[in-house]
Amino acid sequence: MYFIPQHTFKNLPILFKTALLYKDVTAADLPQAYLDLLAEQNGGYLLCSRIATKEPTSDGIDYAAVHAILGLHDDPQNSLYAQQEVARSAGLPDYFLLFSINDSQIFAFDYSKLSPSGEPSIRYIDIETDNWQTVAADFDQFLRSLTSGPLTVPEEIRLTHTEGEHAFLLADCKGLPELLLHFEDDPDKHWYLQWLAHFSDHSDAAFRSIACEALETQILYFRNELPDSVHAVLANFLADPDPAIQELAKTLEKELVDE
């Protein structure tokens, strides 16, 4: 299994569009290892998120981080079809087909350089730093080369939402408070509240307690910036089986009423 299991993930059916992605290449002609991976799950975040590089990258001296794999479906947020516009807007050659994107860092099938079996090589490209590297001869080698590594929370640089979502999905109870603190002033409060809602449904009360305390910070210090979805998140904690979490949630409910 390559993807992080998500009980809330909506696994869309694989959609094979007939439109050409590059010359005579359609979705059905993409590398078999990629199509086999999507048969496991049609896109998503990876359990192992590092690939070795010969030169330093924005992620590390000898590796690049791989966060999510785009799927073959019509959800524009993580669809291979929709995200090809990133390559065009950045002026990249048309022989690059993007399958993973994190802000300016992308991974792509490179149809200008084929393996002995006729499959595209795998390229890492950082558009911002103009860093282009070949990281695997084909997608099968790419998958087999992935290794695990910690997703650290930097002190001075804000993680992207892609990095944040990946980190939230991999977070343990020890690291979750720091991660929630890192994003507590994120301007996209709807996005942040979605993650508090995610952890409000966790089977471990310790995770739910941490998330409820993070909601307290949002209500006390960012109340005027919060969308209406805050009430639905708070309702989850009000219904929590843990009395301590319920008690804190009742206090927060009064805070919202007194705004």
PEQUIMO-V394971 format. One record per residue. N is the residue number from 1. RES is the residue in one small letter. PSI is psi as a letter, one per 30 degrees, with the letter a starting at -180 (NA if undefined). Layout:
N,RES,PSI
N,RES,PSI
//
This chain:
1,m,k
2,y,f
3,f,l
4,i,k
5,p,k
6,q,j
7,h,f
8,t,f
9,f,k
10,k,j
11,n,j
12,l,k
13,p,k
14,i,k
15,l,j
16,f,j
17,k,k
18,t,f
19,a,k
20,l,k
21,l,e
22,y,k
23,k,c
24,d,g
25,v,j
26,t,l
27,a,e
28,a,f
29,d,f
30,l,l
31,p,k
32,q,e
33,a,e
34,y,e
35,l,e
36,d,e
37,l,e
38,l,f
39,a,f
40,e,e
41,q,k
42,n,i
43,g,l
44,g,a
45,y,k
46,l,k
47,l,e
48,c,k
49,s,g
50,r,k
51,i,k
52,a,k
53,t,l
54,k,f
55,e,l
56,p,l
57,t,a
58,s,f
59,d,e
60,g,l
61,i,f
62,d,g
63,y,l
64,a,k
65,a,k
66,v,j
67,h,d
68,a,l
69,i,k
70,l,k
71,g,l
72,l,i
73,h,a
74,d,g
75,d,j
76,p,f
77,q,e
78,n,h
79,s,k
80,l,e
81,y,e
82,a,e
83,q,f
84,q,f
85,e,f
86,v,e
87,a,e
88,r,e
89,s,f
90,a,f
91,g,g
92,l,l
93,p,l
94,d,f
95,y,f
96,f,k
97,l,j
98,l,k
99,f,f
100,s,k
101,i,k
102,n,j
103,d,c
104,s,f
105,q,k
106,i,l
107,f,k
108,a,l
109,f,k
110,d,j
111,y,g
112,s,f
113,k,j
114,l,k
115,s,l
116,p,f
117,s,g
118,g,g
119,e,l
120,p,k
121,s,l
122,i,k
123,r,k
124,y,k
125,i,k
126,d,j
127,i,e
128,e,e
129,t,f
130,d,h
131,n,j
132,w,k
133,q,k
134,t,k
135,v,f
136,a,l
137,a,f
138,d,l
139,f,e
140,d,e
141,q,e
142,f,e
143,l,e
144,r,f
145,s,f
146,l,k
147,t,l
148,s,l
149,g,l
150,p,k
151,l,j
152,t,l
153,v,j
154,p,l
155,e,e
156,e,f
157,i,k
158,r,k
159,l,k
160,t,l
161,h,e
162,t,e
163,e,e
164,g,e
165,e,e
166,h,e
167,a,e
168,f,e
169,l,f
170,l,f
171,a,k
172,d,l
173,c,e
174,k,e
175,g,f
176,l,e
177,p,e
178,e,e
179,l,e
180,l,e
181,l,e
182,h,e
183,f,g
184,e,f
185,d,g
186,d,k
187,p,f
188,d,i
189,k,e
190,h,e
191,w,e
192,y,e
193,l,f
194,q,e
195,w,e
196,l,e
197,a,e
198,h,e
199,f,f
200,s,f
201,d,g
202,h,k
203,s,f
204,d,k
205,a,f
206,a,e
207,f,e
208,r,e
209,s,e
210,i,e
211,a,e
212,c,e
213,e,e
214,a,e
215,l,e
216,e,e
217,t,e
218,q,e
219,i,e
220,l,e
221,y,f
222,f,g
223,r,e
224,n,f
225,e,f
226,l,k
227,p,l
228,d,f
229,s,f
230,v,e
231,h,e
232,a,e
233,v,e
234,l,e
235,a,e
236,n,e
237,f,e
238,l,f
239,a,g
240,d,k
241,p,f
242,d,k
243,p,e
244,a,e
245,i,e
246,q,e
247,e,e
248,l,e
249,a,e
250,k,e
251,t,e
252,l,e
253,e,e
254,k,e
255,e,e
256,l,e
257,v,e
258,d,g
259,e,NA
//
